[in-house]
C-alpha cells in the first residue's frame, strides 16, 4: 500500500511540475526551479521525473520548446526570433536541436508543412508524415474502459477512436487513473478482436503492472511482444473547441496512409497475429501542436 501511495503522489507532483513547465516554457527554466515548485530536492525530483516520464526533466523541457517552436514556424516568423524566444542562445544551436528532433532544418520543416494547419477538407497525410521509428516492445498489460463495435472484415482504421472525443458521460479517464494508479501517464487505445469474428471491443486504457486494481466494469488486455513501426501523426490544432473532429480525422487518415501507401513500399508486412494500438500522452491534450502515436506490428517482407 505504501508503494501505491508513493506512485500516486509522484504522479500528482509530476503533473503539477508539467503544468508549471508549460506556463514558463519561454522563460529561463532550471531543474532547481521546477523541483522547488513541487517541494522536492533537486536530486529526488530529477530521479522521480525520469522514472515516471522515462526522460530527464530538462530534456523534456527542450522537447516541449522545440514542439511549440515548430508551430511558430507556420506563422512566418523569423527563425532567429523563434530561437531566442524559446531559450536557444543562437539560431545555429536551435537549428541543430530542431534537426535532431524533427529530421529537418527549421526552414525545410516550414516548407514541408506549409499550410497543413490551415483549414483543409482533405488531409494528404503522406505529404507530411515522417518515416516511422522501428521499436521492439515486450508484452504489457492494459486496463481501462471499452465499447463494443462492429469491425468489418479486413478493416484496419480505428474509426471508434473518435468515440472518446464525443463521449458525453462520466469522465472515464479520471476514473481510470484514480482507480488503477498507473506508474506512467499515457493512454492506450486498441481494438480487441472477438473470438467469433463479430463485434470487437475498443479499449481505452492505461498500462498497468498487473490487474489487481481492475474494477468490475473495466476491460483488460495483454498486448503481446512485437516489433512495431511507430508513426507520429502530423500536428494539428486541437485547442479549437469549434472543430473537435479535426484530430480524429487526422488519426483516421494516418491509419489509411499506413496501410494503403506505406506498407506496399516499405519492405514490411503487417503482423496480423499481434495488436495495433494508439498511444496518447500529454502531447494530445488540447494543444496547438497535437500529435499521437500509432504502433503497428510488422515483420520484414520475405522474398518477392
Helices and strands as residue ranges (DSSP letters): H 2-23, H 31-37, H 42-53, H 57-72, G 73-75, H 79-85, H 91-102, H 106-113, G 125-127, E 133-137, E 140-150, G 159-162, H 163-166, H 172-180, E 187-192, E 199-208, E 219-223, E 226-232, G 241-243, H 246-257, I 258-262, H 263-266, E 268-270, E 277-280, G 282-284, E 293-300
